Amino acid sequence: MVFNRRAHFEEAENEPSNPHVHRPIGEIIERRFSRRGFLKGAGSVGLGVAAIGALHPLSAAIAAEAHDRFAFEEIVHGVDTTHHVAAGHDAEVLIRWGDPLFADAPEFDPRRQSADAQECQFGYNNDYVGFVPLEGRFDHGLLVVNHEYTNEELMFPGLPGPQDEHDFSGVTAEMVEIEKAAHGLSVVEILREGGRWRYRRDSRYNRRLSPRRTEMRIGGPAAGHERMRTTADSEGTTVIGTLNNCAGGTTPWGTILTCEENFHGYFLGDVDDHPEKAKLQRYGVPGNAYAWGRFDARFDVSQEPNEPNRFGWVVEIDPRDPESVPVKRTALGRFKHEGAESVIAEDGRLVVYMGDDQRFDYVYKFVSRDVVERVDPAANRDLLDHGTLYVARFDEDGSVTWLPLVHGEGPLTEEKGFASQADVLIDTRLAADALGATPMDRPEDVEANPATGDVYVMLTNNTQRTEEQVDAVNPRADNTFGHILEIVTEGRHTAERNHWEVLVRCGDPAKGEVGALWNPATSDNGWFAAPDNCAVDARGRLWVTTDQGSNWAKSGTADGVWALETEGERRGTGKMFFRVPVGAEMCGPCFTPDDTTLFVAVQHPAADGTEAFPGRDAPSTFENPATRWPDFADGMPPRPSIVAITRRGGGTIG
């Protein structure tokens, strides 16, 4: 059993809501392998590293001697109560949950929390991290951090565990307001002085955005639609706050795209008589993970039937203007967004790649109508309101076809339930179902490599896929450990047809039954499981973070950051760089533009699977002395934190 709030969302991501996943494809005739050859012929999912080495024309010894673009000495797998980083680097906590952002903000006191205090302090579970330079400097800028969700049992004294498992018996209206205040985002000014990063309290840029009272505008084709209107917003153009912000992206003009993921969990209510019951079910609404609907009518679908339609979007924020109103960009579709990384295409338009983080859901891209204005950033203010959203179909021959979600084309007609483009976007999942998109193994971060044009898709896992549902692009049944897909664009990001390849199949290559595939040069510590987020540094190198949940007990190592070779003879070689404390998830890898700092988010330490950690047979809580973490102050679990990693003595990371 997982003793944390994440357990609810993991269950939601485990259980597919896609009714089209049971279509068997029959026997697979041909697999796709790397165009660079190191996996050629390794078609059996039972092949381990030894078999790969035998099939490859290079021996494992030669592969190990091939050029390594990552110069660091890797760390080892393991699990303990602290973090670890590769030798020659320093990893220091920059900011934590509860740290005050403003001069009048109180110091954090876990036993005297209030909603007003929390909205002046750094928020809870941190996921995406974005860095926006100030005055063109790479040692001075704005850090923008998502606060995805809250673990009540770790936040508040005396709660027995996740409250959705206890009928919310311990949750009060005050706790709900604190939870709301802890969600959303933080914007904070940071500066590197004397080799160390620190944040500036009371900077004019510092800001908290929350679902408690931050007003946001609705933009794009769904703005003003009748399905977006509520009691509080009769025009359907304004919404309070953003929910469950997971990954994100930074635009070329310096705004942040933050992604609403598991918004379904915040809604309660009876949907039996709801006019859109089937549509709500496709999104898992109501998710019944929080008690908010007991105290706030807008989170009760029985009272506010349209409120769920106002979440599940990509939100654009300008961190350099603390008075700016964030905008929900509905042209990018409504689903459980994980990531919105962009690249300027060959013709100057912007392409945004996105994953829908649920098992058997889809990969998307958005292509803007207009070109990016590189000289005048203000001219891009509404660029994301106009363009075409596509969903991916991955075929057996290694091609990927991008299917446009455009009203009136194909099955996206009024006769099929889509009366307008707004309906197509509000019901993006159903529109993608109708087009025959490929159900994937939980697509999370999707990021383009500007140096090569390749696009990396993190497919975290899918233990629900059966042998009959295996296909070339999702090659394993009961896929516990995930894989990474590479879309080869050859620089044509706006094309409606590209090619795909599997870069690695994750898991322990020494266990043949796992079906992992890595370069033979990968060490015993270089393989990983459950790829989640990723970052491409200025040199075009790929870095991957992981989210195993409680499955770290199966892999034998905590989550962390791995470098992954994507080119040359070492393609498919992993190398472990950083490791989090037990129970934490590794999120938000973000480099400064000069690669001298890597910011990472250590989310929910002491949560996932801590019952499996030696000496801990239950989750950490404030009031249970037998399960406290004595290593930490006040007997409380360590706080979610942003860690800044730098090279000792200066220089670039890795």
N, C-alpha and C positions, 0 to 999 in steps of 0.2 A: 504494500500500500504506500502511496506517495502522500506524505503529510504536508501538503502545501496547496496554495491557490492554483499553481500551475497545473496540478493534477486535473482540475476541472477542464482547463483549456486543452490539455493533452488528450483527455477523453473526447472532447469535441473534435479535435483534429484527427483522432483515431477513427471516429465513426463517420463514414462518408455520408454526405447529404445528397450526393449525385445519384439520381436514379438510373443513370446510363452506364454503370460500371460493370454490369454483369454480362456484357456482350463478349463471349469467347471469340478469340481470333484464330483458333486452330493451331496447327503446328507451325512453328516459325522456320522458314526455309533458310533465311540468310541473316546473320548478325552483322552489325556494323562495328568495325574496329578502327583504331587510330590510323589516320593517314600517315603518321610518322612511324608506324610499324611495330612498336614495342609490344603490343598486345596481339599481334597478328596470329591467327590460328587458335587463340585461347578461348574457344567458344563454350567450353563446359563451365557451368557455374560452380563446379566442384574443384576447379583448379586453384591451387595456392601458389605462393611465390616460387616454390621450387619448380613447379611445372611451367610457370611463365618463363623462368630463366632458361629452361631446357628448350622452349619453343623459340625464344628470341635469338637472332643471330649473334647478338652480343652476349658474352657470358656475364654473370652477376658481378664478377670481379672487374671486368672492363667497364660495365655500367657504373660501378661505384667510383671509378676513376674519372668518369666524364665530368665535364666542367660543371661546377656547382655555383649557381648564381647567388646562393645564400651562404655567406661566409661564417655564420655563427656556429658555435658548438651546441648541438641540440641538448635539451634537457630530457629527463626520463619520465616515463609514465609513472603515475602514483596518485595517492589520495591522502590529503591531510588538511589541517585547518588554516593554512596560509597560502599565499601565492608564490610562484616561482617563475623566474625569467632566465633566459640564456645568459651565460657568463659574458661579462663585459658590458652589460646593460643594467640600468636601474629602473625599478618599477615602484613608483610612489603614488599613494592615494592623493588625488587632487581635490576631490569634493565628495561628500557623502550625503545620504538621506538625512535631512534635518538641518544641514549646515545653513546658517542665516545668509540671505542674499542682500538684505537691506540694513541700513543703519538702525532702524527701529525694530528689526526682527528679533524675537527672543532667541536665546541660545536653546539648542535642542534639549528637551527633557522628555524621554519616552514615557514617563509616568504622568506628565502634565501636558498632554497634547491638546491642541484645539485647531479647528478648521482655519481660523484667521491666522494663527501662527504658522500653520503648514503652508499657507499660500504666500508666506514671506520666506519660506525655507526651500531648500533643494528637495525635489519630489522623491517619490519612492522608486520602485524597480526601474532601473535605467536600461534602455535598450539601444536604439540608434544614437550615434554621436556624429554631429557635423561640426566642422571647424571653418569659420569664415574669417579670413585675415582682416586686420584693420590697418589702414594706411599702407597697404602692400607689404606689411611685415609678416614673417612666418613665426616670429616669437611673440606675437601680440595679436589677439583676435577674440572672436566670440565662439564659445562652445554652446551648441544647441543639443539638448538631450531629451529624448522621449522617456516618459514615465508610463510604462505599459499597464501595470496592474498592481494590486496590493495583496499582500498576504496577511489577512487579519490576525491569524494565530501567531504571527511573529511581530506584528505591530502593536497589539494591545495586550496588556496583562490579563491573565485569567481565562482567556478563551481556550476551550479544549481542543480546537483544531479548526480546519476549514469550515466556515459557518454554513455553507450549503449542504454539508453533511450532518448538520445539527439543527436543521430547521431554523437557522438564524436566531436561535434562542438567546444568544448573548449579545446580539447587535442592537445598538441604540441609534436613535436619530442623529445624535452627536457623532457617533463613530462613522456613520454614513457620510456626514459632511466632511469629516477628516479624510476619509477615503477619496472623496471627490477632489478635495484640495491636493491630495498627493498624486493624483493622476495628471495627465496632460504633458506639458513640457516645461523645461527651464532654459532660459537664455542667460549666460553668465560671461562676463568679460574675464579673460585670463591673460597672464603675462609670464614670460620666462625671464628670470633674473638670476644671475649667479649659477646658471645651469639647472635651476629648479623652477618648475611651474607653480604658480599660485593663482587663486582667483581673487578678484577685486570685489570686496563687499561694498555695496551701495554704489556700484557703477551706474551711470545713467542708462546703460544698455540692459542691465539686469531685469529680468522679467519672468513671471510665472504665468502660464496659460493653463487653465483647468476647465473641466466640465461643470464646475460650480457656478462660474459667472463670467467667463471670457466669451464675449460676443464674436461670432464668426459669420462671414457672408457666404452665401451659396452662389457659386458661379457656374457658367456653362449651360448645356442644354436642359438639365433638369431643374434649374432655378425657376421658382414660381409655379412649377407644375402642381396640380391639385393633390397629387400623392405626397408632396413635400410639405403640405400645409397642416398646421396644428392649432390648438386653442391659443397658444401663446404667439403663434406666427401665422396669421391668416393669409399672408402673402407668399409664404413658402420660400423666403429669401434670406432668412436670418436664423441661426441656430446657436445655442449656448454650448460651447465646448467641443472637445474632441475626446474620443474614447479608445483605450487599448492600443495606444500608439506603439507599434512594434518597430520595424526597420524604416528606412526612408532614403533620402538622397539629397544632393545639393545641386542646384541648377548652375549653368555657366554664368548666370548673372548674380549669383550669390544669395539666392533665397533657398529656403529649406523646404523639402517635400516630406511631410510626416504622414505615416500610413496607419489608417484605422484597421485593425485586424479583427480580433474576436469580440466585436461589439455585441454579438448576440447574447453574451452571458450577463449583461446588465439589465436585461428585461425580464419582467415577471408578467403573469396574467394568463387568462383563459383565451385561447384562440379558436375554440370550437366554432364560434359564430363569427369569427373574423372574416371579412370579405376577401382577404388575401391569404387565407390559411396555407394553401399549397406553396405560395411564394415565400411566406415566412419560414416554412419547414425547410425549403431549399437552403436557407441561410441559418437554420438552427435556432430561430427565434420562437418562443422565449427560451433563453439558456438557463435561467434560474440559478446563476452563480453568485449573485449579490442580492442584498436585501433592499437595494435602492428604491425599487418599486413600491415597497411598503410605506415609504415616507415621502416619495416624490412621484406624483401622478404621471409625469412624462415618461417614466420607466415602467409603467404598467400598460401593456398593450390593450388591455380591456378599456382603459380610459383614454389613451392617446394612440389610436391604431396606426397612425402614420409616422410616429416618432422613429421607429427602427429604420425607415427609409432615409433618414437624415444622417445616418452613420454608415461606415464602410467605405469611405471615400479617401482620396489623397488630398491633404490640406497643404496649401502653400503659405509660408510664413516669411516675412522679411525681418530678420533678427537685428538689422542695423537701424530699424525704425521702431522704437518701443511703442509708438502710438498707432502703428499700422494695424489694420483689421485682417486677420487671417482669412483665407478663402478656400472653401471646399471646391475642388476642381472636378465637377461631375463628368466632364468629357473623358476622364480617365477610368470611368466605370466604378461600379459598386460591388465589392467582394471583400474577402478577408485579406487585405493588402499586406504583403510582406515585401517591402522594398520598392523604391521608385527611382532607380538610378538612370541617369540620362547621358546621352552622347550626342554631339552635333554631327549630323549625317553628312554624307558626301555632297548634298545639294544645299547645305546650310540649315535645313530644318532640324528640329529637336526630336529625338526618339527616346522614349521612356520605357524601360523594361520593368516588368512586374510579375510577381508570383502570387497565387491565391493559396494561402497556407492551410490547406486541408487535404487529407488523403483523397485521391481521385479528383482533384481539381486541376486548374489549368495555368498555363503560362501565357502572358499577354505582352503586347507592346502598343504604345501610343505614338503616332506620327503627327506632329503639328502641321497645320495648314500653312503657317507662315514661317519664314526663315528667322533665325535668331539674330537680333541686333547686337553686334559685338561691341560697338562704341558707346551706345546709349542704353544702359540696362533698363531704364524706366520704360523704354519702348516695348519691353517684353512682358509688361504687367499682366496682360490678359492672353498671352500666347497659348497658355494651356487650356483655354476655353474653346479652342477651335482646332479640329483635327480629326483623325480617324483612329479608333481603337480596334486592335486586331487580337485574335486568339489563335494559339498555335495548334496545328495538327502535325504530329510527327509520324512519318510513314516508314515502312519496313525497308525501303530502299535508301534510307539515310537522308531523305529530304524533309524539310519542314516547310509547311505551307501556312502562311499567315492569312487567316480568314477575317475579312472586315465585318465588324458589327455595325452595320448601317441599316437604318430603318428602310423598309421597302425592298431590300435585296434578299433574294432567296426566301427562307422561311420567316424572316423577320418582318412580318406583315400584320395588319390589324386582324385579319382572319385567324392568325396564329397567336393572337393575344398581345401583340406589340403595336399599340395605336400610334406611337410617335417615337422619335429618337430618345426622348426622355424615358419612355418605358423600357427601351432597349438597355439604357444605361442603369436605371434603377434596378432592373432585373438582369444584370450582366450575366450572372451564372446561367440563368435559363436561356438567354440568347446564345451563349456559348454551347450549351447542351444541344440546342436546335441545329447549330452549325456543324456538329460532329467533331468538336475539339477532342484532343487526346487527354484522357484522365491520367494524371501524373502521381508520382510518389511524394506528395506533399511538397510542392514547389515553394521555396522560401526566397532568399535573396537571388536576384538576377542582375548581373553587372557586366558591362562591356569593358573590354580592354582597349583603350584608345591606341595603344602601340601596335596591336595586331589585328584589331577589328573583331576578334573572337568574343563571344558572349558566354559567360559561365552561369549555369543554373544549379543552385544548391537544392538537391532533392533529399530531404532529411531522412525519411523512412516511410514505410508502409507495411505494417504487419497484417493488414487486412487483404492484401493482394493474394489471390489464389493462383494455383498453377494454370488454371484455365484463363486467367486474366493477364498472364505474363505476355509482354510483347517486346519488341526489339529495344525500345527506348526505356522500358521499365523491365529489365531482364531477370529479376528475381522475385519469386513468391516469398511471402513472409519476410519482407525486406526490413530487417531490424536496424541495419546500419547505414542505409542510404547510399547515394552515389552522386557524382557530379557530371553534369551534361555540358558539352561544349557546342555552341551554335557557331558554325563557321560562316561568317557573313562576307568575307573577302572585301570588306569595306562597303558593302551595300546594305546599310541598316534599314533603308526604306523599302527594300525589295520585298515582294510578297512571297518569295521562295528563297530559302537558304538550305544549308546542309547541317546535319548534326552528327556528333560522335560522343561516346561515353569516355570521359577523361579518366576517371577512376571509379571502381566499385569499392565502397568503404567496408571497414571491418578488419579483423585480424587475418592476414594472409596465411598464417601458419595453420589455420583451421580450415581444412578443405571444404567442410560442410557450409562454411559461411559464404563461399563464392566470391571472396574479395579479389580484386585485380589491382596491382600496383606495379610500378617499375621495380625490378630486382634490386636496385640500389637503395630502396626504402629500408630503413633499419627497424629494429624491434620497437622503437619509440616513434617512428615516423608515420605509422598508419594511424588513422583516426576513425571515428564513427559519428554519424548524425551531423553532417555539414549543415550550417544554418546561415550565417552571415559571411560576407567576404569583402575584401578590399583589394584593389589593384593600386600598387604604389606608382610613383612617378617614373620608375624604370620598367613598368609593365609587368611586375612580378605579382603573382597571386598569393594572397594570405587568406586563410579560412578559419573561422571560429565554429565551435560545435555546441550542440544542445542535446545531450543524451537523456535529460530527465533522470529518472531513477536507474536508467540502464547503465550508468557508470559502474554499477556493481557487476554487470556482465562483461564490460570491457576491461575493468580493472584500473581505469584511470579517470581522473576528473576531466572536465571540459577544459578547453584552452584554445590557443592560437597555433596553427601550423602553417609553415611556408609550403607551397606546392609548386613544383616545376611544371611548366606548361609547354616548354619548347625544348628541342634538341634531344640528345641521347638520354637525358635525365627526365624527360617528360613523364609525369605520373609519379614522381618521387616526393614523398612527404617528409617534413622535418619539424620536430616539435620545438616551439619557441617560448610559449608561456602557458602556465597552468593556474587555474583558479582554486580557491578553497572548496572543500567538500560541500555538496549541495547547491553550488552556484552554477549558473549558466554563463557562457562567454558570449558577449554581444558587442556590437558597435565598433568594429575596427575602423579607425579613421586616422590617416596620416596627415601631418602638415605637408604643404606642397613641396617642401624641400626634403622630405623623408627623414627629418631628424627627430621626430617624435611620433609615436604611435599611441593614440588614445584608445582605451578599451573600457567596456562597461562590465563590471562584475555584478551580475543580477542575482537577487535572492540567495545570497550565501546562507548556509545552514538550513536549506529547505529540501531540495530534491534528494530523496532516498537516504536521509541521514540516519534512519533506523538501521541501515546496513553498515554504518561506520562503527568500528570497534569502540565499545563503551557507550554507545548511544542506541537505545532500543525504542526511542520515541522522538517526536519532533521537539526542537528547542522551544521553550516558552518561558516567559518571565517568572511565572509563579510555581514552576515545578522544579525544585532544587535537584532532583535526581537526574534531570535531563538538561540542566543549564550547561552553557559552554563556559567553563571557568576561565578560559583564555581571554575573555572579553569583559569589558567594564559593565557593571550593573547586572551581570549574569545574563545579559541579552545576547542574541545572535549578532554576528558582525553585520554592519549596515551595507546595503547596496551602495556601490562606489564607482567613481570614474578613476581609472589609473592611468597615469602618464608614464610611458616607457621611453627612455632616452638611452643613447650610447654613452657610457662612461668616458669622460674626456672629450666628448663632442663627436660629430660625424653622423652618418646615416645609419638607420636601423638595419640590422641583419647583415 
